């Protein structure tokens, strides 16, 4: 059960991770791309601030290592794996919705544009919302 209706999500990566905290309604309270080396510190810090007890973790290639590190650093945290299928494409679209293209980029279809910065934090938000869509009330 999520304490206070909050949950966190991580899109794990080798060098960087997307990290987000959302409320039970899917509203984003925090989102950021963080260094993988600082993952445990960031989770502990945000867990103290937002009091979440559930963490959604993308099931990509580095998820096993990330899960192990998180379990060791925050043993009371419930970790739920969520499918990452097509989240990068969805995150690119979400990026351009949040930060509409300017100048000549406005002339191109968004599907042809590459965001100028990592979108891993948007992936984390998408993972959390996927979990919320399938969650039963007891999960939240």
Long-range contacts (C-beta under 8 A, 24 or more apart in sequence): 1-53, 1-54, 1-138, 1-139, 1-140, 2-52, 2-53, 2-54, 2-139, 2-140, 3-51, 3-52, 3-53, 4-50, 4-51, 4-52, 5-140, 6-50, 6-51, 6-52, 7-52, 7-54, 7-55, 7-56, 7-128, 7-131, 7-132, 7-140, 8-43, 8-46, 8-47, 8-50, 8-52, 8-54, 8-55, 8-56, 8-128, 9-55, 9-56, 9-57, 9-58, 9-82, 9-124, 9-125, 9-127, 9-128, 9-131, 10-39, 10-43, 10-55, 10-56, 10-57, 10-58, 10-66, 10-70, 10-124, 10-127, 11-58, 11-60, 11-84, 11-87, 11-120, 11-121, 11-123, 11-124, 11-127, 12-36, 12-39, 12-57, 12-58, 12-60, 12-62, 12-63, 12-65, 12-66, 13-60, 13-62, 13-120, 14-62, 16-118, 16-120, 17-66, 17-120, 17-124, 18-91, 18-118, 18-119, 18-120, 18-121, 18-122, 18-123, 18-124, 18-125, 19-43, 19-46, 19-121, 19-124, 20-121, 20-124, 20-125, 20-128, 21-46, 21-50, 21-52, 22-125, 22-128, 22-129, 22-132, 24-132, 24-140, 26-128, 26-129, 26-132, 28-125, 31-121, 31-122, 31-124, 31-125, 32-121, 33-117, 33-118, 33-120, 33-121, 36-62, 36-66, 39-66, 39-69, 39-70, 40-69, 40-70, 40-72, 40-73, 40-74, 43-70, 43-73, 43-74, 43-77, 44-73, 44-74, 47-74, 47-77, 53-77, 53-78, 54-78, 54-79, 54-80, 54-139, 55-79, 55-80, 56-80, 56-82, 56-124, 56-127, 56-128, 56-130, 56-131, 57-81, 57-82, 57-127, 58-82, 58-84, 58-87, 58-123, 58-124, 58-127, 59-83, 59-84, 60-84, 80-131, 82-127, 82-130, 82-131, 83-130, 84-123, 84-127, 87-123, 87-126, 87-127, 88-119, 88-123, 90-122, 90-123, 90-126, 91-119, 91-120, 91-122, 91-123, 91-125, 91-126, 92-119, 92-122, 94-119, 94-122, 94-125, 94-126, 95-119, 95-122, 98-122
